[in-house]
Amino acid sequence: MMANLSNARLRSAASAALALLALHSVSSASSADTFAIQAERVHTGGGQVLKDATVVIADGKIVSILTAGVEAPQGVDVIEHEGDLSAGLIALQDFSGAKGENHDSTRTLMPDADLSHAYHPDHSDFERLLSEGITSIVLAPARASLVGGVTAVVKTHGGRVLKRRAHLQLSLASSSLRHDRFPTSYAGALTEFDERLESEQGAFGEAQAGKLPVVIRADSKHEVQRAVAFAQEHGLKGAIAGASRSGELAASIRDAGLGVIYRPFTLGMESRSLRSVALLAEAKVPFGFGLEAPLRHPASLRLSAAACMRAGLDAKTAWRALTEDAASIAGVESSVGVVAAGKDADLVLWSAEPLDLGSSVVAVYVDGLRAFGGDQ
Amino acid sequence: MMIHDSKRGPWRAICATALAATAIAAIGPRGVALGTSGDEAETTWKIYADQVFTEPGNVLENCLLLVQDGKIKALAAGRSVSDDDDVISVACVTAGMVDASAGLHTGYTSVEQSQEIQPQRRAQDSLDVFDHRWHRQARSGVTTTIVSPYDRNVIGGLSVAVKTAGSDTVADRIVAADVCVRGAIGSLPSSGNRPWGRPTDFYQRRPTTRMGVEWEWRKAMYDAGFAAQDESRAFDGSAELGSVLAGETPLCIQAWATQDVRTAIFLKEEMQAEGFGEINLIVDAAAEAWKEPDLLVRSNTAVILPPFTAGGRMREGAFMPWGAAKTLVDLGIRVALSSHGAKPAGARLANQAGFAMRGGLTLDEALAAVTTAPAEMFGIGDQVGKVRTGGAADLVLWNGTPFEATSRIVGVLVDGNLVLDPR
């Protein structure tokens, strides 16, 4: 099941007792407190690529990044990788480990339901996420929810909840307006949200006070327009989730200070939607991708970025959407999203350039622990 | 308002204005944008028509129109066609049409069905300005529509008057908000409500018969009447219904068949008899209103007719003959025609005017039924429905006499924007 780390070798920094140490390291490198990975190309973030750099990891964090020629400290095991290394990918809006547990169909409004309690951290869904290089996800309520609860950012290995109460998730999408309970209409939903915000209680109160960002689901273009107007009216911060054509409203989204979370794109997606992503990038609106696994295949995340690039999005922005911009939208940019000293050691070893769909995931580390691939 | 012809001629003044504008930036035949401020592009058009129907009963012959900044800047009759290539030359010009019932709502999401009575919900909260149907309406000569909630409730909410083209922002498209309280009588608000699913299903609380629908109406109006007299009895929507009872906000009720038209009028008359006030009543889709002429006249009820059909048969088992509009207009009843969201190219509002003429309406009466009559019904007669200097440049350009089978709409302007280009 685990892929063989065929093009990564282990090398001891201490030349003495090489064979013995190497043998020892192979079995324990992933759990060692301090180790290093040297890769041919290290994608640190912001489009920067370091050749033959070494990332030193201790206690689950990145300690330092050594440029080519600089040796790792004495006694530190170095994993040598003939390929690319990058930060782990981040899926905004995901249901992994929580499918069927993230929506209460008998309750329309559950603003303080906590998604961090909806998921099973050892669920097999997470192995599939890891196999595509995804190391953090934002757990979101099911699409049928109107006010589904507060989202949680969790790691895909090790069961760590990186952030509870990341956003209050609301919906102004028609798919959340059912016919058999209140509200059935946009006007009804807006009235209810207005009243809840005015009441200043619970998650709505925190959102109103600017302490809790919101994610508002909106599918069609007019729903995005309505959601942006609503957020602006109440001074809410956060992101619009869903609408594939939201790029056509980039200026108003930017003026409202919001981000965008796309649903995963496919290569066959209508070109108008894909082109509109470039408009969003031009307007400097931060955006990332939802994944909605296990309903969608985890490969959809990287495919989404590739689909946008085919339609003209630059590689740098596409990469940011998968990593650091996604981290900002999730409110966890201080921990994840880039390869830098002090950040969590969520690292992916790729066989080649990560945005090249011909590349594959060789190994994944989450909080410094080997979670996928590598030598056994 | 026409500018009187004189020796010097008003057109000279208009040309001077145009020349002055030319000095700022060239006005090409394509209405080149003048000096722009911000995102708004200002546009100037010169239109020459053999006949300009400024309003029903008033025609200006050989008329030049100057459109500037979305308004009609000047009208000058009795001119000869200019050889100036900047002029758009057509046979006739009428005001942009007003569709009193265009069905441009967002369907189920436009109406709050969790309760039968929702007079306070606003259709404008559910508007979709990106819907491709706006474009279809605009190109067929409709420049203003009344958008009502989908008729699934007894009382569905407040309708809004909206331009069919222009800004992508809802607020900028609105001509007037809350132009009427909208509801329905008939089988629609009672259909699909029979109990199903879980026992908590709210459909069980909905009326399932015409009698139940009428009861909901009467209860709501009585409650609102009492609330108007006693503040402690106020409820969500009582203010809106109070405004209806006071005759300030029109009440627009969908009622296809005779019995439903009668129910609507009896409701109005009962409220009047109870001393709650006089409702300004409009019956929409009133295919069989022609069967109750005395009731309509007695109650001063306005009528919006649904689209004509070849055999006269329509929804709710109703029948409407070609002469329906003629019968009502001859009795002095206010009549508007509507497209009801009809998709076929031959069933749009302009075609409805032609059908009504086949049934006996004169050109002026038919023009009124698609312009001034609906505008006045909804209190926006001073904003849209006529061609007048200083008014919004909502214009329909024809290649022949309006509504004739051999005529076609060749151009449309909405607030001075050329949404259908005749050239």
Chai-1 contact restraints between the chains, C-beta under 6 A:
chainA,res_idxA,chainB,res_idxB,connection_type,confidence,min_distance_angstrom,max_distance_angstrom,comment,restraint_id
A,S174,B,T109,contact,1.0,0.0,6.0,A-B,restraint_1
A,L177,B,T109,contact,1.0,0.0,6.0,A-B,restraint_2
A,D180,B,D201,contact,1.0,0.0,6.0,A-B,restraint_3
A,F182,B,S114,contact,1.0,0.0,6.0,A-B,restraint_4
A,P183,B,E112,contact,1.0,0.0,6.0,A-B,restraint_5
A,T184,B,E112,contact,1.0,0.0,6.0,A-B,restraint_6
A,T184,B,Q113,contact,1.0,0.0,6.0,A-B,restraint_7
A,T184,B,S114,contact,1.0,0.0,6.0,A-B,restraint_8
A,S185,B,T109,contact,1.0,0.0,6.0,A-B,restraint_9
A,S185,B,V111,contact,1.0,0.0,6.0,A-B,restraint_10
A,S185,B,E112,contact,1.0,0.0,6.0,A-B,restraint_11
A,Y186,B,T109,contact,1.0,0.0,6.0,A-B,restraint_12
A,Y186,B,D125,contact,1.0,0.0,6.0,A-B,restraint_13
A,Y186,B,S126,contact,1.0,0.0,6.0,A-B,restraint_14
A,A187,B,E112,contact,1.0,0.0,6.0,A-B,restraint_15
A,A187,B,R121,contact,1.0,0.0,6.0,A-B,restraint_16
A,A187,B,R122,contact,1.0,0.0,6.0,A-B,restraint_17
A,A187,B,D125,contact,1.0,0.0,6.0,A-B,restraint_18
A,A187,B,S126,contact,1.0,0.0,6.0,A-B,restraint_19
A,G188,B,E112,contact,1.0,0.0,6.0,A-B,restraint_20
A,L190,B,D125,contact,1.0,0.0,6.0,A-B,restraint_21
A,K221,B,F130,contact,1.0,0.0,6.0,A-B,restraint_22
A,H222,B,D128,contact,1.0,0.0,6.0,A-B,restraint_23
A,H222,B,F130,contact,1.0,0.0,6.0,A-B,restraint_24
